[in-house]
Amino acid sequence: MSCSHTVFKIQYHFVFVTKYRYQILGGDIGYRARELIRETCKAFELDILKGVISKDHVHLLLSAPPNMAPSEIMRRIKGRTSTKLFESFPDLRKRYWGRHFWARGYFCVTSGEVTENMIKEYLEHHFEPRADDNFRTED
């Protein structure tokens, strides 16, 4: 991916669940949630690489620009989908009386092609190694 002056490959795997783990994301609600997540990601230039909506949770593998923190991504996705799902399905208000569709937390892990070992290997062989220093300058 790229922006005007930046090339990046930042991928996040998110998992977030419905409040109380209610198995509510089947049928029309699941399809609407998927549509809203797609719209939100498009609006904020997030690419959905892969995704699954299960009955009580969502898995998303996203590519994100470097100026968006994972917490900001989740805030936007969960906030917008929650509001719109309550508008589309008014009966949800009976089940979720506090107007919170998603549980508070989420799981996030980074994903990518370059491993930590690959980076360390590159840095070790970039110049003469010294055992007493793990952060050096090139002379």
WODAQUI-V336508 format. One record per residue. N is the residue number from 1. RES is the residue in one letter. NEAR is the number of other ideal C-beta (glycine too) atoms within 8 Angstrom. Layout:
n=N res=RES near=NEAR
n=N res=RES near=NEAR
//
This chain:
n=1 res=M near=9
n=2 res=S near=5
n=3 res=C near=8
n=4 res=S near=3
n=5 res=H near=3
n=6 res=T near=8
n=7 res=V near=5
n=8 res=F near=9
n=9 res=K near=8
n=10 res=I near=11
n=11 res=Q near=12
n=12 res=Y near=14
n=13 res=H near=12
n=14 res=F near=16
n=15 res=V near=10
n=16 res=F near=12
n=17 res=V near=10
n=18 res=T near=13
n=19 res=K near=11
n=20 res=Y near=5
n=21 res=R near=9
n=22 res=Y near=8
n=23 res=Q near=8
n=24 res=I near=10
n=25 res=L near=13
n=26 res=G near=7
n=27 res=G near=5
n=28 res=D near=6
n=29 res=I near=12
n=30 res=G near=11
n=31 res=Y near=8
n=32 res=R near=12
n=33 res=A near=13
n=34 res=R near=10
n=35 res=E near=8
n=36 res=L near=12
n=37 res=I near=14
n=38 res=R near=9
n=39 res=E near=8
n=40 res=T near=13
n=41 res=C near=12
n=42 res=K near=8
n=43 res=A near=6
n=44 res=F near=9
n=45 res=E near=6
n=46 res=L near=13
n=47 res=D near=9
n=48 res=I near=11
n=49 res=L near=7
n=50 res=K near=7
n=51 res=G near=10
n=52 res=V near=6
n=53 res=I near=8
n=54 res=S near=8
n=55 res=K near=8
n=56 res=D near=10
n=57 res=H near=11
n=58 res=V near=14
n=59 res=H near=11
n=60 res=L near=13
n=61 res=L near=12
n=62 res=L near=13
n=63 res=S near=9
n=64 res=A near=12
n=65 res=P near=11
n=66 res=P near=8
n=67 res=N near=3
n=68 res=M near=10
n=69 res=A near=5
n=70 res=P near=10
n=71 res=S near=6
n=72 res=E near=8
n=73 res=I near=15
n=74 res=M near=12
n=75 res=R near=8
n=76 res=R near=10
n=77 res=I near=13
n=78 res=K near=12
n=79 res=G near=8
n=80 res=R near=10
n=81 res=T near=14
n=82 res=S near=12
n=83 res=T near=8
n=84 res=K near=10
n=85 res=L near=14
n=86 res=F near=13
n=87 res=E near=7
n=88 res=S near=6
n=89 res=F near=10
n=90 res=P near=6
n=91 res=D near=6
n=92 res=L near=12
n=93 res=R near=9
n=94 res=K near=6
n=95 res=R near=8
n=96 res=Y near=11
n=97 res=W near=6
n=98 res=G near=5
n=99 res=R near=8
n=100 res=H near=8
n=101 res=F near=12
n=102 res=W near=11
n=103 res=A near=9
n=104 res=R near=4
n=105 res=G near=5
n=106 res=Y near=8
n=107 res=F near=8
n=108 res=C near=9
n=109 res=V near=6
n=110 res=T near=8
n=111 res=S near=7
n=112 res=G near=7
n=113 res=E near=3
n=114 res=V near=5
n=115 res=T near=5
n=116 res=E near=5
n=117 res=N near=6
n=118 res=M near=8
n=119 res=I near=9
n=120 res=K near=8
n=121 res=E near=8
n=122 res=Y near=8
n=123 res=L near=7
n=124 res=E near=7
n=125 res=H near=6
n=126 res=H near=6
n=127 res=F near=6
n=128 res=E near=3
n=129 res=P near=6
n=130 res=R near=6
n=131 res=A near=4
n=132 res=D near=3
n=133 res=D near=6
n=134 res=N near=3
n=135 res=F near=3
n=136 res=R near=7
n=137 res=T near=3
n=138 res=E near=5
n=139 res=D near=3
//
